[in-house]
Amino acid sequence: MPDVLGDVLLQVLVGPPGAGKTRFAQSAYPAEWIVAADDIRERLTRWRRENPVASWKSAAPARERVSRAIAREIRRRLQAQLPTVYDNTNLLKSNRESLLRLVPPSVRVKYLVFDRPLREKLATRGWRPARLIEQQHALFQAELPDILAGDGREFVTVEDRRILGEA
């Protein structure tokens, strides 16, 4: 396997729902490198991708437990110096900051930023309510300057993989 991460040990996928993060991760990295929030949520709760709206009530009360499990897995992988790709929206600065606190000194991080035009995300939204797509799109736009600046962290580089077009 080629060294696709280079000197970066943690790649953080950042983007709103429907931006293409998971599809990219699954096509670009070995499955064992990927820490996916949806996989952990499914494992620890009765939330299911095939019926996420109906099963969300089982995941909401376990939010903290799921967050702790994600943090444990990322920390474990980084301490073992294993290549790690974190697949989640990572839109809120507070969430990215919590993630960056898990990173040991000398570990480099790369944000891979994904987005597609809003009309495309709405057209392919599947189970996701249109309002959720619109809200997350607006949140992403508001957070974008900090995301593209690597949250001002010296050890964070940014790769902009957005598909730009009409919003």
C-alpha positions as CSV (number, residue, x, y, z in Angstrom):
1,M,0.0,0.0,0.0
2,P,1.5,3.4,-1.0
3,D,2.0,6.0,1.7
4,V,-1.1,8.1,0.8
5,L,-1.0,10.1,4.0
6,G,2.7,11.1,3.7
7,D,3.7,12.7,7.0
8,V,0.1,13.2,8.0
9,L,-1.2,10.7,10.5
10,L,-4.8,12.0,10.8
11,Q,-7.0,13.1,8.0
12,V,-10.2,14.8,9.0
13,L,-13.1,14.9,6.5
14,V,-15.0,18.1,6.8
15,G,-18.2,19.0,5.0
16,P,-22.0,19.1,5.2
17,P,-24.2,16.0,4.7
18,G,-24.3,14.9,1.1
19,A,-20.9,16.5,0.2
20,G,-19.2,13.2,-0.7
21,K,-17.0,12.6,2.3
22,T,-17.9,8.9,2.9
23,R,-17.9,8.0,-0.7
24,F,-14.4,9.5,-1.0
25,A,-13.1,7.8,2.1
26,Q,-14.4,4.4,1.0
27,S,-12.8,4.7,-2.4
28,A,-9.4,6.3,-1.3
29,Y,-8.4,4.4,1.9
30,P,-8.4,0.9,3.4
31,A,-11.5,0.3,5.5
32,E,-9.4,-0.2,8.6
33,W,-8.0,3.3,8.4
34,I,-11.5,4.9,8.6
35,V,-13.2,5.9,11.8
36,A,-16.7,6.7,10.8
37,A,-19.1,8.3,13.2
38,D,-22.1,6.6,11.6
39,D,-20.5,3.2,12.0
40,I,-19.8,3.8,15.7
41,R,-23.3,5.2,16.2
42,E,-24.8,2.1,14.5
43,R,-22.7,-0.2,16.6
44,L,-23.6,1.4,20.0
45,T,-27.2,2.3,19.4
46,R,-30.3,1.1,17.5
47,W,-29.8,3.9,14.9
48,R,-29.7,2.4,11.5
49,R,-28.8,4.0,8.1
50,E,-31.6,2.2,6.4
51,N,-34.2,3.9,8.6
52,P,-32.3,6.9,10.3
53,V,-35.3,9.1,10.9
54,A,-37.3,6.5,12.7
55,S,-34.3,5.2,14.6
56,W,-32.8,8.6,15.6
57,K,-34.5,8.7,19.0
58,S,-32.4,5.7,20.0
59,A,-29.2,7.5,19.1
60,A,-29.8,10.9,20.5
61,P,-29.7,9.9,24.2
62,A,-26.4,8.0,23.5
63,R,-24.7,11.0,21.9
64,E,-22.1,11.4,24.7
65,R,-21.3,7.7,24.8
66,V,-20.9,7.7,21.0
67,S,-18.6,10.8,21.2
68,R,-16.5,9.1,23.8
69,A,-16.2,5.9,21.7
70,I,-15.1,7.9,18.7
71,A,-12.5,9.8,20.8
72,R,-11.2,6.5,22.3
73,E,-10.8,5.0,18.8
74,I,-9.0,8.0,17.3
75,R,-6.7,8.4,20.3
76,R,-5.9,4.7,20.3
77,R,-5.0,4.8,16.6
78,L,-2.9,7.9,16.9
79,Q,-1.0,6.7,19.9
80,A,-0.2,3.5,17.9
81,Q,0.8,5.7,15.0
82,L,-1.7,4.2,12.7
83,P,-3.0,6.1,9.7
84,T,-6.5,7.4,10.6
85,V,-9.2,9.0,8.5
86,Y,-12.1,10.5,10.5
87,D,-15.4,10.6,8.6
88,N,-18.0,12.9,10.1
89,T,-19.3,16.4,9.2
90,N,-16.9,18.1,11.6
91,L,-18.6,21.4,10.9
92,L,-18.6,23.1,14.3
93,K,-15.3,24.6,15.4
94,S,-15.9,23.3,18.9
95,N,-16.1,19.7,17.5
96,R,-12.9,20.2,15.5
97,E,-11.1,21.7,18.5
98,S,-12.2,18.6,20.6
99,L,-10.8,16.4,17.9
100,L,-7.5,18.3,17.7
101,R,-7.0,18.0,21.5
102,L,-6.7,14.2,20.9
103,V,-3.7,14.7,18.6
104,P,-0.4,13.9,20.3
105,P,2.4,16.5,19.8
106,S,4.3,16.0,16.5
107,V,1.3,14.5,14.7
108,R,0.3,16.3,11.6
109,V,-3.4,16.7,10.6
110,K,-5.0,17.4,7.3
111,Y,-8.5,18.7,6.8
112,L,-10.0,17.5,3.5
113,V,-12.9,19.9,2.8
114,F,-15.8,18.6,0.7
115,D,-18.9,20.3,-0.6
116,R,-21.2,20.3,-3.7
117,P,-23.7,22.9,-4.8
118,L,-26.8,23.0,-2.6
119,R,-29.1,22.1,-5.4
120,E,-27.2,18.9,-6.0
121,K,-27.2,17.9,-2.3
122,L,-31.0,18.5,-2.2
123,A,-31.5,16.5,-5.4
124,T,-29.6,13.5,-4.0
125,R,-30.5,13.9,-0.3
126,G,-32.1,10.4,0.1
127,W,-33.5,10.0,3.6
128,R,-32.2,13.4,4.8
129,P,-34.8,16.1,5.2
130,A,-34.4,19.1,2.9
131,R,-34.4,21.4,5.9
132,L,-31.4,19.5,7.5
133,I,-29.4,19.8,4.2
134,E,-30.2,23.6,4.0
135,Q,-29.3,24.2,7.7
136,Q,-26.0,22.2,7.5
137,H,-25.1,23.9,4.2
138,A,-25.6,27.4,5.9
139,L,-23.6,26.2,8.9
140,F,-20.8,25.0,6.7
141,Q,-20.7,28.3,4.8
142,A,-20.4,30.2,8.1
143,E,-17.6,27.9,9.4
144,L,-15.7,27.8,6.1
145,P,-13.2,30.6,6.8
146,D,-12.0,28.9,10.0
147,I,-12.0,25.4,8.3
148,L,-9.9,26.7,5.3
149,A,-7.5,28.3,7.8
150,G,-6.9,25.0,9.5
151,D,-8.5,26.6,12.6
152,G,-5.3,28.6,12.9
153,R,-3.3,25.5,13.9
154,E,0.3,25.2,12.6
155,F,0.1,21.4,12.5
156,V,-3.1,21.4,10.3
157,T,-2.9,21.6,6.6
158,V,-6.0,21.9,4.4
159,E,-6.9,20.3,1.1
160,D,-9.9,21.9,-0.6
161,R,-11.8,19.3,-2.5
162,R,-15.1,21.3,-2.9
163,I,-16.9,21.1,-6.2
164,L,-17.7,24.7,-6.8
165,G,-20.7,25.8,-8.8
166,E,-24.1,27.5,-8.3
167,A,-25.3,27.1,-4.7
